[in-house]
Amino acid sequence: MSCAVYRLPAGSKDMQAPHLEDEVYMVLEGKARVRVDTQEQDVGPGTILFIQATTKHSFFDITDDLTLLAMFGPTT
């Protein structure tokens, strides 16, 4: 398992591609929307997201600087 802090400034575009590992994101600061496949939702401090490996996802409509704790782990 590995962890990283991922920061996206307000107004920026999230350019990430699907990953080969399962991911868990915890929103530490900021406000945005996230798209996972075709589903969309608002995210803010305290939001926790599970993204299955190879699933297309991105953050958008970032209204406040977004800081996320990203945790990656091998698929089971």
C-alpha positions as CSV (number, residue, x, y, z in Angstrom):
1,M,0.0,0.0,0.0
2,S,1.2,3.5,-0.7
3,C,-0.1,7.0,0.1
4,A,0.2,10.5,-1.4
5,V,-1.1,14.0,-0.9
6,Y,-2.8,15.2,-4.1
7,R,-3.5,18.9,-4.5
8,L,-5.6,20.6,-7.2
9,P,-5.9,24.4,-7.1
10,A,-9.3,26.0,-7.6
11,G,-10.2,26.2,-11.3
12,S,-7.7,23.5,-12.3
13,K,-8.3,20.5,-14.5
14,D,-7.6,17.0,-13.1
15,M,-5.6,15.2,-15.8
16,Q,-5.2,11.8,-14.1
17,A,-5.8,8.5,-15.9
18,P,-7.2,5.3,-14.4
19,H,-4.8,3.5,-12.2
20,L,-3.9,-0.2,-12.0
21,E,-4.5,-0.3,-8.2
22,D,-7.6,0.2,-6.1
23,E,-7.7,3.7,-4.6
24,V,-9.2,5.4,-1.6
25,Y,-9.4,9.2,-1.5
26,M,-10.1,11.2,1.6
27,V,-10.9,14.9,1.0
28,L,-8.9,17.0,3.6
29,E,-9.8,20.5,2.3
30,G,-11.6,22.1,-0.6
31,K,-14.8,21.6,-2.6
32,A,-15.3,20.0,-6.0
33,R,-17.2,17.4,-7.9
34,V,-16.0,14.0,-8.8
35,R,-17.0,11.8,-11.8
36,V,-16.5,8.0,-11.4
37,D,-17.4,6.4,-14.7
38,T,-20.8,8.1,-15.4
39,Q,-21.7,8.9,-11.7
40,E,-21.1,12.4,-10.3
41,Q,-21.2,13.8,-6.8
42,D,-20.1,16.8,-4.7
43,V,-17.1,16.3,-2.5
44,G,-15.8,18.3,0.5
45,P,-13.8,17.8,3.7
46,G,-14.5,14.4,5.2
47,T,-15.7,12.8,1.9
48,I,-14.2,9.3,1.4
49,L,-14.2,7.7,-2.0
50,F,-13.3,4.2,-3.1
51,I,-12.2,3.9,-6.7
52,Q,-11.8,0.4,-8.1
53,A,-8.6,-0.3,-10.2
54,T,-8.9,0.8,-13.9
55,T,-12.0,2.9,-13.3
56,K,-12.1,6.2,-15.1
57,H,-12.4,9.1,-12.6
58,S,-11.6,12.8,-12.3
59,F,-12.3,15.8,-10.1
60,F,-13.8,18.9,-11.7
61,D,-15.6,22.1,-10.9
62,I,-13.0,22.7,-8.2
63,T,-14.3,25.8,-6.4
64,D,-11.9,25.8,-3.4
65,D,-8.3,24.4,-3.5
66,L,-8.7,20.6,-3.1
67,T,-6.3,18.6,-0.9
68,L,-6.8,14.8,-0.9
69,L,-5.1,11.9,0.8
70,A,-4.8,9.2,-1.8
71,M,-4.1,5.6,-0.8
72,F,-3.3,3.0,-3.3
73,G,-3.4,-0.8,-2.8
74,P,-3.1,-3.9,-4.9
75,T,-6.3,-5.4,-6.1
76,T,-7.6,-8.5,-4.4
